[in-house]
Structure formats: C-alpha cells, structure tokens
Amino acid sequence: MPYIQEERRQWPVTVHLIIINVIVYLGIMINEQFMVSNFALFYPSVRWFKIWQPITYMFMHGGFWHLFFNMYSLFIFGMAVEKIIGAKRYLILYFLCGLGAAAAQLGVQALDPAIQGIPTVGASGCIYGIIIAFAMIFPQAQLTLLFPPVTLSAKWMAIIFIGIELFTGVTGTQAGVAHFAHLGGALIGFLLIWWWYKRKKKNNDNSYVHYY
C-alpha cells in the first residue's frame, strides 16, 4: 500500500549554534586551560595565537551566566531573524559579525599592548550583530528589558545598547568586557542587512519581508 513520506524537518541554524556553544562550554568545564589556550582569541604576537582562533573564540564563554545570556539572546532574536532572511544568510551574518568583532578587538589590542596577552571569548559580537539585524527588520517590535522593566521599540533599544557600549568602551567604566568587539559585530550586522536590503530592492525580490 503506498504511503506518504513526511518531509523531514530540519532544526533551525540557531538551535545548532546553541548546541555547539553548549558543547564547547562543557569542554571548558572539563579542561579549561587546554580549551582557552587553543580556542580563545589571542593577539597574533602572543605565543598561544593560532590561525583558527578568530572562528573558535566565538563559541567560547567565560562562565555559565555569560553563556546563558548570550544563548538566551541568540534564541530570542536569532530565531526571528533566521526565519526572515533564511538559513544561509543567517549563518553568514553570524560568522561575519563574529569576525568583525574579532577584528575590532584585535585593533584595540594593537593600540594597547598591555592587554595583548588577555584572551577574548564569547559570542557577544555575533549576538550584537543579530540584535541590530532584528532592529532593522522589526524596528517597531516592542521589547521589555529585564532591568529596568522598560518597554521600548526594537529600534530604540538597539540605539541605546550601542550608545552604552560606545560610552563604556571609551571611558573604560566596565573593565573586562570587550565593548569594541560588540560594536564591531553590530557594525557588520548593520552593513550586511543594509547591503542585502539594497540588493533586494535592486532585484525587485519579494521572497521575504521588507526591511525598514
């Protein structure tokens, strides 16, 4: 008797990225020294630098809460962005934002030799790029902060986040946080969405929702 074979459902790219981040964090818990010395991002002149670190560092995290808030943000914003721009563009967005964040951080370290030996870890540059993408695609979406519990549009929340990162990065009021890496990821996210929107308008492509 013939039967209809259901189409196999694939997990979103966002879910795969979260799983990879969690697995890498478990590796850090097992052997932190090995994981950090090999997969965190070091300045090229430091003896621990390896060519793959600009990719691997974005899957490393410095603690449970660092991982939790990054993955929570990735799930909330990433799922929505991926659904609109598609898996391929979304994956490009994620990695290019991470590379942009790495470039910004290495640039800051080049200007300040005192911090060149400090490793950089975290997906925050990718997350900031995705948040900017979300704000450009859904500018009027209403978002509520956990603290303080204020509700703002996605556009204004993104502007405020970027302003805070720029202020704290310039003034150095929050040590131990790679503020300019966050800004680097956000900049790449903005440029990519802007470029794809321009191409979409030029090609008269109606395959996905308009950006605003």
Secondary structure, 3 states (H helix, E strand, C coil): CCCCCCCCCCCCHHHHHHHHHHHHHHHHHHCHHHHHHHHCECCCCCCCCCCCHHHHHHHCCCCHHHHHHHHHHHHHHHHHHHHHHCHHHHHHHHHHHHHHHHHHHHHHHHHCHHHCCCCECCCHHHHHHHHHHHHHHCCCCEEECCCCCCEEEHHHHHHHHHHHHHHHHHHCCCCCCCHHHHHHHHHHHHHHHHHHHHHHHHCCCCCCCCCC
